[in-house]
Amino acid sequence: MTKDNLLYIKDIQNSLEWILNVYLLNVDYIDFVNDNKTQDAVIRQMEIIGEAMNRLSDDFLLEHGELPFREAISMRNFLIHEYNMVDIDELWKTIHNDLPTLSIIVNKILAKHTDDK
């Protein structure tokens, strides 16, 4: 893995950690809907995930077809450009339905490339 790809994957891992294990630790749906600061923090980390995915090399993305890079980049673009249309219910569903799996994928990639050294 190139140094740049490693940095981007670590950025994704870090953002996932912030979302899943800091910002949303012990936060339920009602708390999330009523807390604009937490929403903003989560949205920012989602933007970072999408931007980092966009910066991964084409070769890396081909090697790791399990990464949902198109979806992450699309989400980032929507959050940035359509900021006034973000549906908090859909964001909550994405967080809970997709991010835990993405975290597993990213951790496996990092473990594989750490073991390769």
DSSP file (Angstrom, degrees, kcal/mol; ACC not computed):
  #  RESIDUE AA STRUCTURE BP1 BP2  ACC     N-H-->O    O-->H-N    N-H-->O    O-->H-N    TCO  KAPPA ALPHA  PHI   PSI    X-CA   Y-CA   Z-CA
    1    1 A M              0   0    0      0, 0.0     2,-0.0     0, 0.0     0, 0.0   0.000 360.0 360.0 360.0 133.9    0.0    0.0    0.0
    2    2 A T     >  -     0   0    0      1,-0.1     4,-2.5     4,-0.0     5,-0.2  -0.291 360.0-112.0 -69.4 159.9    1.4    3.4   -0.9
    3    3 A K  H  > S+     0   0    0      1,-0.2     4,-2.2     2,-0.2     5,-0.1   0.903 117.9  50.7 -58.9 -42.5    2.0    5.9    1.8
    4    4 A D  H  > S+     0   0    0      2,-0.2     4,-2.4     1,-0.2    -1,-0.2   0.941 110.2  48.1 -62.6 -48.0   -0.9    8.1    0.5
    5    5 A N  H  > S+     0   0    0      1,-0.2     4,-2.6     2,-0.2     5,-0.2   0.896 110.5  53.0 -60.3 -39.5   -3.4    5.3    0.4
    6    6 A L  H  X S+     0   0    0     -4,-2.5     4,-2.3     1,-0.2    -1,-0.2   0.922 109.1  49.0 -61.0 -44.1   -2.4    4.3    3.9
    7    7 A L  H  X S+     0   0    0     -4,-2.2     4,-2.1     2,-0.2    -2,-0.2   0.910 112.3  48.2 -62.2 -42.1   -3.0    7.8    5.2
    8    8 A Y  H  X S+     0   0    0     -4,-2.4     4,-2.2     2,-0.2    -2,-0.2   0.906 111.5  48.9 -67.5 -41.2   -6.4    8.0    3.5
    9    9 A I  H  X S+     0   0    0     -4,-2.6     4,-2.6     1,-0.2    -1,-0.2   0.899 111.7  50.0 -65.2 -39.1   -7.5    4.6    4.9
   10   10 A K  H  X S+     0   0    0     -4,-2.3     4,-2.7    -5,-0.2    -2,-0.2   0.870 108.0  53.7 -66.4 -35.4   -6.4    5.7    8.3
   11   11 A D  H  X S+     0   0    0     -4,-2.1     4,-2.5     2,-0.2    -2,-0.2   0.916 110.1  47.7 -61.9 -42.4   -8.4    8.9    7.9
   12   12 A I  H  X S+     0   0    0     -4,-2.2     4,-2.5     2,-0.2    -2,-0.2   0.938 112.4  48.7 -63.2 -47.0  -11.4    6.8    7.1
   13   13 A Q  H  X S+     0   0    0     -4,-2.6     4,-2.4     1,-0.2    -2,-0.2   0.917 111.5  50.1 -58.9 -44.0  -10.8    4.6   10.1
   14   14 A N  H  X S+     0   0    0     -4,-2.7     4,-2.4     2,-0.2    -1,-0.2   0.917 110.7  48.6 -62.6 -44.5  -10.4    7.6   12.3
   15   15 A S  H  X S+     0   0    0     -4,-2.5     4,-2.5     1,-0.2    -1,-0.2   0.902 110.7  51.1 -63.5 -40.7  -13.6    9.2   11.1
   16   16 A L  H  X S+     0   0    0     -4,-2.5     4,-3.0     2,-0.2     5,-0.4   0.912 109.3  51.2 -61.9 -42.1  -15.5    5.9   11.6
   17   17 A E  H  X>S+     0   0    0     -4,-2.4     4,-2.6     1,-0.2     5,-0.5   0.930 110.0  49.2 -60.3 -46.0  -14.1    5.7   15.2
   18   18 A W  I  X>S+     0   0    0     -4,-2.4     5,-3.1     3,-0.2     4,-1.1   0.929 116.7  42.0 -59.8 -45.9  -15.2    9.3   15.9
   19   19 A I  I  <>S+     0   0    0     -4,-2.5     5,-1.6     3,-0.2    -2,-0.2   0.975 125.0  31.7 -65.9 -54.8  -18.7    8.6   14.6
   20   20 A L  I  <5S+     0   0    0     -4,-3.0    -3,-0.2    -5,-0.2    -2,-0.2   0.823 131.3  28.3 -78.2 -33.0  -19.4    5.2   16.0
   21   21 A N  I  <5S+     0   0    0     -4,-2.6    -3,-0.2    -5,-0.4    -1,-0.2   0.482 131.3  21.8-113.9  -3.8  -17.4    5.3   19.3
   22   22 A V  I ><<S+     0   0    0     -4,-1.1     3,-0.9    -5,-0.5    -3,-0.2   0.596 123.9  35.6-123.0 -69.8  -17.4    8.9   20.3
   23   23 A Y  I 3 <S+     0   0    0     -5,-3.1    -4,-0.2     1,-0.2    -3,-0.1   0.856 129.7  32.4 -61.3 -37.1  -20.1   11.1   18.9
   24   24 A L  T > <S+     0   0    0     -5,-1.6     3,-1.8    -6,-0.4     2,-0.4   0.275  81.2 131.1-107.8  11.3  -22.8    8.4   18.9
   25   25 A L  T <  S-     0   0    0     -3,-0.9     3,-0.1     1,-0.3    -4,-0.1  -0.519  92.1  -6.6 -64.9 122.0  -21.7    6.5   22.0
   26   26 A N  T 3  S+     0   0    0     -2,-0.4     2,-0.5     1,-0.2    -1,-0.3   0.757 104.4 132.7  60.9  27.3  -24.9    6.0   24.1
   27   27 A V    <   -     0   0    0     -3,-1.8    -1,-0.2     4,-0.0     2,-0.1  -0.939  38.5-163.4-109.5 124.2  -26.8    8.3   21.7
   28   28 A D     >  -     0   0    0     -2,-0.5     4,-2.6    -3,-0.1     5,-0.2  -0.441  38.4 -91.4 -97.2 178.5  -30.2    7.0   20.5
   29   29 A Y  H  > S+     0   0    0      1,-0.2     4,-2.8     2,-0.2     5,-0.2   0.906 124.6  49.7 -56.6 -47.3  -32.2    8.2   17.6
   30   30 A I  H  > S+     0   0    0      1,-0.2     4,-1.6     2,-0.2    -1,-0.2   0.914 111.6  49.1 -61.5 -44.0  -34.2   10.9   19.6
   31   31 A D  H  4 S+     0   0    0      1,-0.2     4,-0.3     2,-0.2    -1,-0.2   0.927 112.9  48.4 -59.7 -44.2  -31.0   12.3   21.1
   32   32 A F  H >< S+     0   0    0     -4,-2.6     3,-1.4     1,-0.2     7,-0.3   0.930 109.3  51.0 -63.4 -47.0  -29.4   12.5   17.6
   33   33 A V  H 3< S+     0   0    0     -4,-2.8    -1,-0.2     1,-0.3    -2,-0.2   0.829 114.6  44.9 -60.4 -32.5  -32.4   14.2   16.0
   34   34 A N  T 3< S+     0   0    0     -4,-1.6     2,-0.6    -5,-0.2    -1,-0.3   0.357  98.8  78.0 -95.6   5.4  -32.5   16.8   18.8
   35   35 A D    <>  +     0   0    0     -3,-1.4     4,-2.2    -4,-0.3     5,-0.2  -0.828  49.3 178.6-122.3  94.0  -28.7   17.5   18.9
   36   36 A N  H  > S+     0   0    0     -2,-0.6     4,-2.7     1,-0.2     5,-0.2   0.831  82.2  57.7 -63.3 -33.1  -27.5   19.7   16.1
   37   37 A K  H  > S+     0   0    0      2,-0.2     4,-2.3     1,-0.2    -1,-0.2   0.927 108.8  45.1 -64.7 -43.0  -23.9   19.7   17.3
   38   38 A T  H  > S+     0   0    0      2,-0.2     4,-2.7     1,-0.2     5,-0.2   0.912 112.5  51.9 -66.8 -41.2  -23.7   15.9   17.1
   39   39 A Q  H  X S+     0   0    0     -4,-2.2     4,-2.9    -7,-0.3     5,-0.2   0.942 111.1  47.6 -58.0 -47.4  -25.4   16.0   13.7
   40   40 A D  H  X S+     0   0    0     -4,-2.7     4,-2.3     1,-0.2    -2,-0.2   0.903 112.0  49.6 -61.5 -41.7  -22.8   18.5   12.5
   41   41 A A  H  X S+     0   0    0     -4,-2.3     4,-1.9     2,-0.2    -1,-0.2   0.920 113.5  45.6 -64.0 -43.9  -19.9   16.5   13.9
   42   42 A V  H  X S+     0   0    0     -4,-2.7     4,-2.4     2,-0.2    -2,-0.2   0.925 111.7  51.5 -65.7 -45.0  -21.1   13.3   12.3
   43   43 A I  H  X S+     0   0    0     -4,-2.9     4,-2.3    -5,-0.2    -1,-0.2   0.909 108.0  53.0 -59.7 -41.9  -21.8   15.0    8.9
   44   44 A R  H  X S+     0   0    0     -4,-2.3     4,-2.0     1,-0.2    -1,-0.2   0.923 110.1  47.1 -59.8 -44.4  -18.3   16.4    9.0
   45   45 A Q  H  X S+     0   0    0     -4,-1.9     4,-2.3     1,-0.2    -1,-0.2   0.861 109.6  53.7 -67.2 -34.7  -16.8   13.0    9.5
   46   46 A M  H  X S+     0   0    0     -4,-2.4     4,-2.2     2,-0.2    -1,-0.2   0.889 107.4  51.8 -64.6 -38.4  -18.9   11.5    6.8
   47   47 A E  H  X S+     0   0    0     -4,-2.3     4,-2.5     2,-0.2    -2,-0.2   0.906 109.0  50.3 -62.7 -41.5  -17.6   14.2    4.5
   48   48 A I  H  X S+     0   0    0     -4,-2.0     4,-3.0     2,-0.2     5,-0.3   0.915 108.2  52.8 -63.4 -43.2  -14.0   13.2    5.4
   49   49 A I  H  X S+     0   0    0     -4,-2.3     4,-2.4     1,-0.2    -2,-0.2   0.940 112.2  45.1 -57.5 -47.8  -14.8    9.6    4.7
   50   50 A G  H  X S+     0   0    0     -4,-2.2     4,-2.0     2,-0.2    -2,-0.2   0.897 114.1  48.2 -64.4 -41.1  -16.1   10.5    1.2
   51   51 A E  H  X S+     0   0    0     -4,-2.5     4,-1.2     2,-0.2    -2,-0.2   0.912 112.0  49.3 -67.1 -41.8  -13.2   12.8    0.4
   52   52 A A  H  X S+     0   0    0     -4,-3.0     4,-0.8     1,-0.2     3,-0.4   0.902 110.3  51.2 -64.2 -40.5  -10.6   10.2    1.6
   53   53 A M  H >< S+     0   0    0     -4,-2.4     3,-0.9    -5,-0.3    -1,-0.2   0.902 107.4  54.3 -60.6 -40.3  -12.3    7.5   -0.5
   54   54 A N  H 3< S+     0   0    0     -4,-2.0    -1,-0.2     1,-0.2    -2,-0.2   0.782 106.7  51.9 -65.0 -27.1  -12.1    9.9   -3.5
   55   55 A R  H 3< S+     0   0    0     -4,-1.2    -1,-0.2    -3,-0.4    -2,-0.2   0.598  82.7 108.9 -88.3 -11.7   -8.4   10.3   -3.0
   56   56 A L  S << S-     0   0    0     -3,-0.9   -51,-0.0    -4,-0.8    -3,-0.0  -0.375  80.2-102.3 -63.3 144.2   -7.6    6.6   -2.9
   57   57 A S     >  -     0   0    0      1,-0.1     4,-2.3     4,-0.0     5,-0.2  -0.283  20.9-119.8 -67.8 153.6   -5.7    5.5   -6.0
   58   58 A D  H  > S+     0   0    0      1,-0.2     4,-2.4     2,-0.2     5,-0.2   0.891 115.1  54.1 -59.0 -40.6   -7.6    3.6   -8.8
   59   59 A D  H  > S+     0   0    0      1,-0.2     4,-2.2     2,-0.2    -1,-0.2   0.911 108.3  48.9 -61.0 -42.7   -5.3    0.6   -8.3
   60   60 A F  H  > S+     0   0    0      1,-0.2     4,-1.7     2,-0.2    -1,-0.2   0.917 111.1  49.4 -63.8 -43.4   -6.1    0.5   -4.6
   61   61 A L  H  < S+     0   0    0     -4,-2.3     6,-0.2     1,-0.2    -1,-0.2   0.869 110.5  50.7 -65.9 -36.2   -9.8    0.7   -5.3
   62   62 A L  H >< S+     0   0    0     -4,-2.4     3,-0.6     1,-0.2    -1,-0.2   0.901 111.1  48.7 -65.2 -40.3   -9.6   -2.1   -7.9
   63   63 A E  H 3< S+     0   0    0     -4,-2.2     2,-0.3     1,-0.3    -2,-0.2   0.809 118.0  41.8 -67.4 -29.6   -7.7   -4.2   -5.4
   64   64 A H  T ><  +     0   0    0     -4,-1.7     3,-2.1    -5,-0.2    -1,-0.3  -0.552  64.3 159.3-121.3  65.3  -10.3   -3.5   -2.7
   65   65 A G  T <   +     0   0    0     -3,-0.6    -1,-0.1    -2,-0.3     4,-0.1   0.620  66.4  75.1 -62.5 -13.4  -13.6   -3.8   -4.5
   66   66 A E  T 3  S+     0   0    0     -3,-0.1    -1,-0.3     2,-0.1    39,-0.1   0.650  72.6  98.8 -74.8 -14.2  -15.3   -4.4   -1.2
   67   67 A L  S <  S-     0   0    0     -3,-2.1     2,-2.2    -6,-0.2     3,-0.3  -0.615  74.5-139.8 -74.8 126.1  -14.9   -0.6   -0.4
   68   68 A P     >  +     0   0    0      0, 0.0     4,-2.3     0, 0.0     5,-0.2  -0.366  46.2 151.2 -81.5  61.5  -18.2    1.2   -1.2
   69   69 A F  H  >  +     0   0    0     -2,-2.2     4,-2.7     1,-0.2     5,-0.2   0.869  64.6  53.1 -67.5 -37.8  -16.3    4.1   -2.6
   70   70 A R  H  > S+     0   0    0     -3,-0.3     4,-2.5     1,-0.2    -1,-0.2   0.933 112.3  45.7 -62.3 -43.7  -18.9    5.3   -5.1
   71   71 A E  H  > S+     0   0    0      2,-0.2     4,-2.5     1,-0.2    -2,-0.2   0.907 113.6  49.1 -65.2 -42.1  -21.5    5.5   -2.4
   72   72 A A  H  X S+     0   0    0     -4,-2.3     4,-2.3     2,-0.2   -22,-0.2   0.904 112.9  46.8 -65.5 -41.3  -19.2    7.2    0.1
   73   73 A I  H  X S+     0   0    0     -4,-2.7     4,-2.6     2,-0.2    -2,-0.2   0.908 112.5  50.1 -67.4 -41.2  -18.2    9.8   -2.5
   74   74 A S  H  X S+     0   0    0     -4,-2.5     4,-2.4    -5,-0.2    -2,-0.2   0.907 110.8  49.8 -62.3 -41.4  -21.8   10.4   -3.5
   75   75 A M  H  X S+     0   0    0     -4,-2.5     4,-2.8     2,-0.2    -2,-0.2   0.924 110.5  50.2 -62.7 -44.3  -22.7   10.8    0.1
   76   76 A R  H  X S+     0   0    0     -4,-2.3     4,-2.2     1,-0.2     5,-0.2   0.932 111.2  48.4 -59.0 -47.0  -19.9   13.3    0.6
   77   77 A N  H  X S+     0   0    0     -4,-2.6     4,-3.0     1,-0.2     5,-0.4   0.900 112.6  48.4 -62.2 -41.1  -21.0   15.3   -2.5
   78   78 A F  H  X S+     0   0    0     -4,-2.4     4,-2.6     1,-0.2     7,-0.2   0.939 111.4  49.3 -63.9 -46.7  -24.6   15.4   -1.3
   79   79 A L  H  < S+     0   0    0     -4,-2.8    -2,-0.2     1,-0.2    -1,-0.2   0.860 118.6  40.0 -62.1 -35.7  -23.6   16.5    2.2
   80   80 A I  H >< S+     0   0    0     -4,-2.2     3,-0.5    -5,-0.2    -2,-0.2   0.940 127.4  28.8 -77.3 -49.9  -21.5   19.3    0.8
   81   81 A H  H 3< S+     0   0    0     -4,-3.0    -3,-0.2    -5,-0.2     3,-0.2   0.741 128.7  37.1 -90.5 -24.3  -23.6   20.5   -2.1
   82   82 A E  T >< S+     0   0    0     -4,-2.6     3,-3.0    -5,-0.4     4,-0.3  -0.155  71.3 142.4-117.6  37.1  -27.1   19.7   -0.9
   83   83 A Y  G X   +     0   0    0     -3,-0.5     3,-0.8     1,-0.3    -1,-0.1   0.752  69.3  56.9 -51.6 -29.9  -26.5   20.6    2.8
   84   84 A N  G 3  S+     0   0    0      1,-0.2    -1,-0.3    -3,-0.2    -5,-0.1   0.487 105.1  52.2 -83.6  -1.9  -29.9   22.1    3.1
   85   85 A M  G <  S+     0   0    0     -3,-3.0    -1,-0.2    -7,-0.2     2,-0.2   0.257  72.4 136.3-115.9  10.5  -31.6   18.9    2.0
   86   86 A V    <   -     0   0    0     -3,-0.8     2,-0.8    -4,-0.3     3,-0.1  -0.427  46.5-145.7 -65.2 126.8  -30.0   16.4    4.4
   87   87 A D     >  -     0   0    0     -2,-0.2     4,-2.5     1,-0.2     5,-0.2  -0.855   3.9-158.3 -95.1 110.9  -32.6   14.0    5.8
   88   88 A I  H  > S+     0   0    0     -2,-0.8     4,-2.5     1,-0.2     5,-0.2   0.837  91.7  56.4 -62.6 -33.7  -31.5   13.2    9.3
   89   89 A D  H  > S+     0   0    0      2,-0.2     4,-2.2     1,-0.2    -1,-0.2   0.931 110.0  44.8 -61.6 -45.1  -33.6   10.0    9.3
   90   90 A E  H  > S+     0   0    0      2,-0.2     4,-2.5     1,-0.2    -2,-0.2   0.883 111.8  52.7 -67.1 -38.3  -31.7    8.8    6.2
   91   91 A L  H  X S+     0   0    0     -4,-2.5     4,-2.6     2,-0.2    -2,-0.2   0.934 109.0  49.9 -61.1 -45.8  -28.4    9.8    7.8
   92   92 A W  H  X S+     0   0    0     -4,-2.5     4,-2.2     1,-0.2     5,-0.2   0.912 111.1  49.4 -58.8 -44.6  -29.2    7.8   10.9
   93   93 A K  H  X S+     0   0    0     -4,-2.2     4,-2.9     1,-0.2     5,-0.4   0.915 111.1  49.4 -62.3 -43.4  -30.1    4.8    8.8
   94   94 A T  H  X>S+     0   0    0     -4,-2.5     4,-2.5     1,-0.2     5,-1.3   0.925 110.0  51.5 -61.4 -45.0  -26.9    5.1    6.9
   95   95 A I  H  X5S+     0   0    0     -4,-2.6     4,-0.6     1,-0.2    -1,-0.2   0.932 119.3  34.9 -57.2 -47.7  -24.8    5.4   10.0
   96   96 A H  H  <5S+     0   0    0     -4,-2.2    -2,-0.2    -5,-0.2    -1,-0.2   0.774 124.4  40.3 -84.1 -26.6  -26.4    2.3   11.6
   97   97 A N  H  <5S+     0   0    0     -4,-2.9    -3,-0.2    -5,-0.2    -2,-0.2   0.794 130.0  19.1 -90.7 -29.6  -26.8    0.1    8.5
   98   98 A D  H  X5S+     0   0    0     -4,-2.5     4,-2.3    -5,-0.4    -3,-0.2   0.780 108.9  65.0-114.1 -36.2  -23.6    0.9    6.6
   99   99 A L  H  X<S+     0   0    0     -5,-1.3     4,-2.6    -4,-0.6     5,-0.2   0.873  97.9  54.7 -68.6 -37.3  -20.9    2.3    8.8
  100  100 A P  H  > S+     0   0    0      0, 0.0     4,-1.8     0, 0.0    -1,-0.2   0.926 112.5  45.4 -59.9 -40.3  -20.3   -0.7   11.1
  101  101 A T  H  > S+     0   0    0      2,-0.2     4,-2.4     1,-0.2    -2,-0.2   0.914 111.9  51.5 -66.3 -42.7  -19.7   -2.9    8.0
  102  102 A L  H  X S+     0   0    0     -4,-2.3     4,-2.8     1,-0.2     5,-0.2   0.893 107.2  54.2 -60.7 -39.0  -17.4   -0.2    6.5
  103  103 A S  H  X S+     0   0    0     -4,-2.6     4,-2.5     2,-0.2    -1,-0.2   0.911 108.4  48.6 -61.6 -42.6  -15.5   -0.2    9.7
  104  104 A I  H  X S+     0   0    0     -4,-1.8     4,-2.2     2,-0.2    -2,-0.2   0.929 112.3  48.9 -62.3 -45.7  -14.9   -3.9    9.6
  105  105 A I  H  X S+     0   0    0     -4,-2.4     4,-2.3     1,-0.2    -2,-0.2   0.937 112.8  46.8 -59.7 -48.6  -13.8   -3.7    5.9
  106  106 A V  H  X S+     0   0    0     -4,-2.8     4,-2.5     1,-0.2    -1,-0.2   0.905 111.8  50.5 -63.4 -42.5  -11.4   -0.8    6.7
  107  107 A N  H  X S+     0   0    0     -4,-2.5     4,-2.4    -5,-0.2    -1,-0.2   0.881 110.3  50.2 -64.5 -37.3   -9.9   -2.6    9.7
  108  108 A K  H  X S+     0   0    0     -4,-2.2     4,-2.7     2,-0.2    -2,-0.2   0.909 110.4  50.0 -65.8 -41.8   -9.4   -5.8    7.7
  109  109 A I  H  X S+     0   0    0     -4,-2.3     4,-2.4     2,-0.2     5,-0.2   0.939 112.8  46.4 -61.7 -46.8   -7.6   -3.8    4.9
  110  110 A L  H  X S+     0   0    0     -4,-2.5     4,-1.8     1,-0.2    -2,-0.2   0.903 113.1  49.3 -63.8 -40.6   -5.3   -2.1    7.5
  111  111 A A  H  X S+     0   0    0     -4,-2.4     4,-2.4     2,-0.2    -1,-0.2   0.915 111.2  50.3 -64.3 -42.5   -4.6   -5.5    9.2
  112  112 A K  H  X S+     0   0    0     -4,-2.7     4,-1.4     1,-0.2    -2,-0.2   0.931 113.9  43.3 -61.0 -46.9   -3.8   -7.1    5.9
  113  113 A H  H  < S+     0   0    0     -4,-2.4     4,-0.4     1,-0.2    -1,-0.2   0.756 112.6  52.6 -76.2 -23.0   -1.4   -4.4    4.8
  114  114 A T  H >< S+     0   0    0     -4,-1.8     3,-0.9    -5,-0.2    -1,-0.2   0.883 110.2  49.1 -73.0 -39.6    0.2   -4.2    8.3
  115  115 A D  H 3< S+     0   0    0     -4,-2.4    -2,-0.2     1,-0.2    -1,-0.2   0.778 102.1  64.1 -68.7 -26.6    0.7   -8.0    8.1
  116  116 A D  T 3<        0   0    0     -4,-1.4    -1,-0.2     1,-0.3    -2,-0.2   0.683 360.0 360.0 -70.6 -17.9    2.3   -7.7    4.6
  117  117 A K    <         0   0    0     -3,-0.9    -1,-0.3    -4,-0.4    -2,-0.1   0.501 360.0 360.0 -74.6 360.0    5.2   -5.6    6.0
